[in-house]
């Protein structure tokens, strides 16, 4: 049982430690979310740039084929 004494320093220290741990957990969660987002976005961006390059090459080949078909034969 309690002897009736209230240790204010211990209470403040406990509350401060709790807020510190909560802040650290939120920071770690945000950091992990950012790392996950980057790890997902990186291959997605590479795939998108590869796709854009392939579409540009296909369009260029198509234009060359159309130009060759329209150009007068000598």
Backbone torsions as a table, in degrees:
resi	resn	phi	psi	omega
1	UNK	NA	160.0	179.4
2	UNK	-79.3	144.9	178.3
3	UNK	-89.6	7.9	177.3
4	UNK	95.0	-7.9	179.4
5	UNK	-87.5	141.4	179.1
6	UNK	-118.0	120.6	-178.1
7	UNK	-91.2	97.6	-177.5
8	UNK	-64.8	-40.2	-179.6
9	UNK	-61.9	-41.4	179.0
10	UNK	-66.5	-39.5	179.4
11	UNK	-65.1	-45.2	179.4
12	UNK	-64.7	-41.3	178.9
13	UNK	-62.6	-41.3	179.1
14	UNK	-65.1	-43.9	179.1
15	UNK	-64.7	-43.4	179.4
16	UNK	-62.5	-44.0	177.9
17	UNK	-62.1	-40.0	179.8
18	UNK	-63.7	-45.2	178.5
19	UNK	-64.9	-38.2	177.5
20	UNK	-62.4	-43.2	179.0
21	UNK	-66.2	-39.8	177.6
22	UNK	-62.8	-44.0	178.4
23	UNK	-62.6	-43.4	-179.9
24	UNK	-63.3	-40.5	178.5
25	UNK	-63.6	-41.7	178.0
26	UNK	-64.5	-41.3	178.9
27	UNK	-63.5	-44.6	178.6
28	UNK	-63.1	-40.1	178.4
29	UNK	-62.9	-45.4	178.6
30	UNK	-63.9	-40.5	179.7
31	UNK	-63.9	-44.9	178.5
32	UNK	-65.4	-38.0	177.8
33	UNK	-63.8	-41.0	178.9
34	UNK	-65.5	-42.2	178.0
35	UNK	-62.4	-40.9	178.8
36	UNK	-65.0	-42.5	179.1
37	UNK	-61.7	-42.7	178.9
38	UNK	-65.6	-41.8	-178.9
39	UNK	-67.1	-27.0	176.7
40	UNK	-82.8	-40.0	-175.3
41	UNK	-72.3	-31.3	-176.6
42	UNK	-60.8	-54.1	178.2
43	UNK	-67.5	-30.3	178.3
44	UNK	-65.1	-41.7	178.6
45	UNK	-65.7	-40.1	178.4
46	UNK	-63.9	-42.9	178.8
47	UNK	-63.3	-41.3	179.7
48	UNK	-64.1	-43.1	-179.9
49	UNK	-67.9	-37.1	175.6
50	UNK	-62.8	-42.1	179.2
51	UNK	-63.3	-43.1	178.7
52	UNK	-62.6	-41.9	177.8
53	UNK	-62.6	-42.3	179.3
54	UNK	-65.8	-40.5	178.1
55	UNK	-64.4	-41.2	178.6
56	UNK	-63.8	-41.7	178.4
57	UNK	-65.1	-40.9	178.7
58	UNK	-64.0	-42.0	178.4
59	UNK	-64.2	-39.9	178.8
60	UNK	-63.9	-44.0	177.9
61	UNK	-64.0	-38.2	178.2
62	UNK	-64.3	-44.2	178.4
63	UNK	-63.7	-38.4	177.2
64	UNK	-65.0	-38.8	178.6
65	UNK	-66.1	-42.3	178.8
66	UNK	-65.6	-42.7	178.2
67	UNK	-62.1	-41.1	179.5
68	UNK	-67.0	-35.1	179.9
69	UNK	-72.6	-32.9	-177.6
70	UNK	-83.8	-31.1	-175.6
71	UNK	-60.3	140.0	179.5
72	UNK	-68.4	140.8	178.9
73	UNK	-83.8	140.1	178.7
74	UNK	-100.7	NA	NA
